[in-house]
Amino acid sequence: MTLLNQKVCDIEAAIADIPDGATIMVGGFGSPGTPFALLDALLASGQRDLTLIKNDANEPSIGIGKLIEAGRVTHLITSHLGLNRFAIEAMNNGTLKVSFHPQGLLAEKIRCAGVGHGGFLTDIGQGTEIAEARRSIDVDGVTWGIEAALQADVALVHAERADRYGNLIYRATASNFNPLMAMAADRVIAQTYRIDEPGDLPIDAIHTPCAFVSQVVQVDRASSQQGVRPHDL
Amino acid sequence: MISDQQRMLTRAAREVIDGQIVNLGIGLPTRLFHYLPDDMDVLVHSENGVLGCRLLDSGEQPDIDMIDSGGTYITTRAGASVFDSATSFAMIRRSRVDLTFMGAFEVDQQGNLANWKIPGKFSPGIGGAMELAQKVARLVVLCSHNDKHGNPKILSRCQLPLTASRCVSRIITEKAVMDVTPEGLDVVEIAEGLSVEALREATDATLLIDESRLGRF
């Protein structure tokens, strides 16, 4: 783990030593909370054969969509690809392996790794093909499905604010998977708009305590202006 | 003359009870936002992590960090909260969401729902549908009565992979309002101008119809 006073670094340095073949969690639900600047740096840095864990595949040509289109992702663990026709195409033509999990189970599998457990018992999906694919166990006469925790080498997360030690605060619906992933990877790289001095964040407003965070990178607010969808109601 | 969809949405909005926590599924159910009365004290839940969302007023600037699960910009009302995905699904699995509306490819008289996958044709993933369908206290399906080829979507048994089994309470289509019962689908209301024979013709399930108490909508 990085020393407290050595976590702030530039974006290229944060990304550079991620190896080929790494398993990487990526925060975000659609655009909000997606660490776009870190993903762009990962694209520029050239790592290949990646396994990504993200709720969705972003929209075409932004976020992890760029990495998928560049052929850099071998396996995507996700809950749905509904907004990205290129990702669906890559899955259908066999260039991208996709593993689907119900969204709440995906979140819980990540949370479980983040709290140091090996898995959990659930009744979600019983009577569907999801349950057919997993082991079950009887506990006091009740049948549960076994879901294993989902852990990663690296997590890339997006926070609204941070301090130099790596304490993180998320904003609005940009929270989503970020606080879960920020606990579930060996190495956690956070991008944020603003890095304060220790003591400047209200201590009871911190969502992720700095103990879980390896590196903090400051990014421009404009880097998040991606994936703007029209109001289509 | 109102469209079929407008009639369905107007009817579906009457399912919402003052004081409830409600989740609006992707697609047609999301449009229910427009049909909820302004004076109704309801918190709309969206599974990406917000309880108490509302549509933007005209001219109100979107906030890039505030969307609903369909990816549309929204904002919040008084009493709202935001939270992470694990907390959002805890709310769903603990049945703290009172009511949800979902679309369907197929729905059957046992209350089984298929709305996420057509093998070989359509499989973009499950999203939050499985947990919502299985755990929300009351699930109302809002869908067209027949597919675009005219085939019934209301069946005696679903053929497609299920989203959840025995989860549907009520089905609202442009043709009828039907409740799932052990004996079959109890038709509580039928569309204005539609005959009972025409409804039976368009449906591939056991329909229980008592014309003496059949409502119109």
Interface residues (C-beta under 8 A of the other chain):
Chain A: F29 G30 S31 P32 G33 N55 T78 S79 H80 L81 G82 L83 I88 V98 F100 H101 P102 Q103 G104 L105 A107 E108 I110 R111 D123 I124 G125 Q126 G127 T128 E129 I130 E160 Y170 R171 A172 T173 A174 S175 N176 F177 N178 P179 L180 H207 S224 Q225 V228 R229 H231 D232 L233
Chain B: I26 T30 R31 F33 H34 S46 E47 N48 G49 V50 L55 L56 P62 D63 I64 D65 M66 I67 D68 S69 G71 T72 Y73 V82 F83 D84 S85 A86 S88 F89 I92 R93 S123 P124 G125 I126 G127 G128 A129 M130 E131 Q134 K135 P161 L162 T163 A164 S165 R166
